[in-house]
Amino acid sequence: MNNCIIVKVGTALLLNNDGSLNDDMMNHIVNGLIFLQSQGKNPLLVTSGAVGVGRNFLQKKKISKGTYAAIGQPILMNSYGEKLKKKNIIASQYLITKDDICDRKRFICLLSSLEESLRNSILPIINDNDVLHEARESFSDNDQLTCYLSVMLEAEKVLILTSVNGIYENFGTSEQKKIDVFTTEESLSEIDTEGKNSKTESGTGGMKGKIASLKFPMRCGIDVYIGDGKDKNIFSDIFTEKGEYTKVCGLCDVRKLKGMQKWLFVGADPKGEIQISDIGAEILKNKKTRKSVLMKGVEKVVGRFETGDVVQVSDKNGTKIGYGVVKLDSDEIEKHKGEDDIIVIHANYFLVA
């Protein structure tokens, strides 16, 4: 989506110490979204906070996260909606589970609706569906959801607002160090494996998962900014490149993913695995030329899957090459492996990871 900028807001920013909504912060966020619109951008908001708002409203400790979210979500949405309405902006609400992205038909419906909202200057407000968190596959957090959405919508930029001004290595220790910029996937991986105490906001774990999620927009050429939501200039600073934040630079080797390829990149949920020969692996690893997975290269089938399922394609050592949609089920592939002139995964339905 042209000129789309995704803004993600964390719970720590939205709530006061007593658990109530921080009205000043919400006004700041709304004004920031309006500023983005004034710059000709199409903003989209991913917001946390429903569970915290519900917990504060109910004043009970022993109740499920989903029920807290069910209570807090309408309160949160109403607050955003009323503030945006005063600025003559219409908001739309989306509660999403990971299944909505992993399922091809849901993915298409979701993407179509989001794009329609943005085309009509309607501001989508999105949150993970915490009510179904235990019953359905869910996102590790809203940072992961944000990064997936950025690829789906081909966002121009992503702004992740936290309670500190970026990503820190060894956060909370005497050795903590703010990282101003990531320019390679390798530099992100180093934090992923070594920065065990790294956090973007105090009290929030799972940095490993957050860093892993940032690789999605990075690989697709989308710049991500992680900054302090209390900074009054944060919305304008992402255009001047002069702010106090951590920037994850989109790689110059931009992936132009369309249709099925885009869905495979963010939504692939493999039901099994196909291991192929060394020669087949080398051919498939060439990202410049799409190639089909052929039966003659198949050496091993792992797991059971049906025609139309997504499977992981690996070399014979089990190292992942990519994902694809199979034309045959696992029994048929097992029966005919090694034969010539049979396509297992067509090139248009295969993505090198």
ABEGO torsion letter per residue (X at the ends): XBGBBBBBBBAAAABBAAGBBBAAAAAAAAAAAAAAAAAGBBBBBBBBGAAAAAAAAAGBABBBAAAAAAAAAAAAAAAAAAAAAAAGBBBBBBBBBAAAAABAAAAAAAAAAAAAAAAAGBBBBBBBBAAAAAABBBBABAAAAAAAAAAAAGBABBBBBBABAEBBBGBGBAABBBBABBABAAAAAAAAAABAABBABBGBBGAAAAAAAAAAAAAAGBBBBBBBAABAAAAAAAAAGABBBBBBBBBABBBBBBEAAAAAAAABBBABBBBBBAAAAAAAABAABBBBBBAAABABBBEBBBBGBBBBBBBAAGBBAEBBBBABBAAAAAAABGBBGBBABBAAABBBX
